[in-house]
Amino acid sequence: MNYRAPAVGQTFAEKCSWFGFAKGWHDTGDDGKNASGLPQSVPGIAFYCRATLGHYWRVVLPNGYTAVVRQVDIGPAPSTHRGIDINATLAALAGYKPANFPTNSIVKFTYLGKK
């Protein structure tokens, strides 16, 4: 696992996927917490760096939706060859559903830091 944080302002363009709630995409309840300790209902991303967990990122999804969100989890696994996972809450806010989420599309994301 990468424990070293990127520089503030560093931008990535990587393949994406999504991760959802324990009971499925449409579950709006608090099924528990993710690695950051935040409820799964908080919009966010997973990036494979423990050092940036809870920090902020600007994310531009394939449909142009842009948001500043926290890193709420760690992932995706390197074996997936993806650089970022979008949680189900953020995906839904961006207008995606499981049937139309653009898995393996390129997402641009910029590290903004702790605050």
C-alpha positions in Angstrom: 0.0 0.0 0.0 1.2 3.5 -0.8 1.7 5.4 2.5 3.2 8.5 0.9 0.9 11.4 0.2 1.0 13.1 -3.2 1.9 16.8 -3.3 -0.9 19.2 -2.9 -2.2 20.1 -6.4 -1.0 16.9 -7.9 -3.5 15.7 -10.5 -4.1 12.1 -11.6 -6.1 10.7 -14.6 -6.9 7.1 -13.8 -9.5 4.4 -14.5 -12.3 4.2 -12.0 -14.9 2.0 -10.5 -17.5 2.4 -7.8 -18.0 0.9 -4.3 -21.3 0.8 -2.6 -23.2 0.2 0.5 -23.3 -3.2 2.2 -26.9 -3.6 1.2 -26.6 -2.3 -2.3 -26.5 1.0 -4.3 -29.8 2.3 -3.2 -29.3 1.8 0.6 -29.5 5.3 2.1 -29.1 4.1 5.7 -25.9 4.1 7.7 -24.6 0.6 7.3 -21.5 1.3 9.2 -18.4 3.2 8.7 -15.7 3.1 6.0 -12.0 3.3 6.6 -12.1 7.0 7.5 -14.7 6.4 10.2 -17.3 8.4 8.3 -20.7 7.0 7.5 -21.0 5.3 4.1 -23.6 7.9 3.2 -20.9 10.6 3.0 -19.9 11.2 -0.7 -16.3 10.3 -1.3 -13.6 8.4 -3.0 -11.2 5.6 -2.3 -7.5 6.1 -3.2 -4.7 3.6 -2.5 -2.9 5.8 0.1 -3.5 5.6 3.8 -1.7 8.9 4.4 -4.4 10.8 2.6 -7.4 9.2 4.3 -9.9 11.8 5.3 -8.2 14.5 3.1 -9.9 16.4 0.3 -9.8 15.8 -3.4 -11.3 17.5 -6.4 -12.9 14.9 -8.7 -14.1 15.3 -12.3 -16.2 12.4 -13.4 -16.6 11.3 -17.0 -19.9 13.2 -17.4 -18.3 16.5 -16.3 -19.7 16.4 -12.7 -17.1 18.0 -10.5 -17.0 17.8 -6.7 -14.7 18.3 -3.8 -14.9 15.3 -1.5 -13.0 13.5 1.2 -11.1 10.3 0.7 -13.3 8.0 2.8 -11.6 4.7 2.0 -8.5 3.0 0.8 -8.5 1.3 -2.6 -8.9 0.1 -5.2 -6.6 -2.9 -5.1 -3.6 -2.6 -7.4 -4.6 -5.8 -9.2 -7.7 -4.0 -10.6 -5.5 -1.6 -12.6 -7.7 1.2 -11.5 -6.6 4.4 -9.7 -9.7 5.5 -7.9 -13.1 4.2 -6.7 -16.1 6.4 -6.4 -18.5 5.6 -3.6 -22.2 5.0 -4.4 -23.3 8.2 -2.7 -21.0 10.4 -4.9 -22.0 8.4 -8.0 -25.7 8.9 -7.4 -25.2 12.7 -6.8 -23.4 12.8 -10.2 -26.5 11.1 -11.9 -25.1 7.6 -12.2 -26.9 4.3 -11.5 -25.3 0.8 -11.4 -26.4 0.2 -15.0 -24.7 3.3 -16.4 -21.7 3.8 -14.2 -18.7 4.1 -16.5 -16.4 1.5 -14.9 -12.9 1.8 -16.3 -13.5 5.3 -17.7 -10.9 7.9 -16.9 -11.5 10.1 -13.9 -9.4 13.2 -13.1 -8.7 13.9 -9.5 -6.5 16.4 -7.7 -5.2 16.2 -4.2 -6.2 19.3 -2.2 -4.8 18.4 1.2 -6.1 18.1 4.8 -8.3 21.2 4.7 
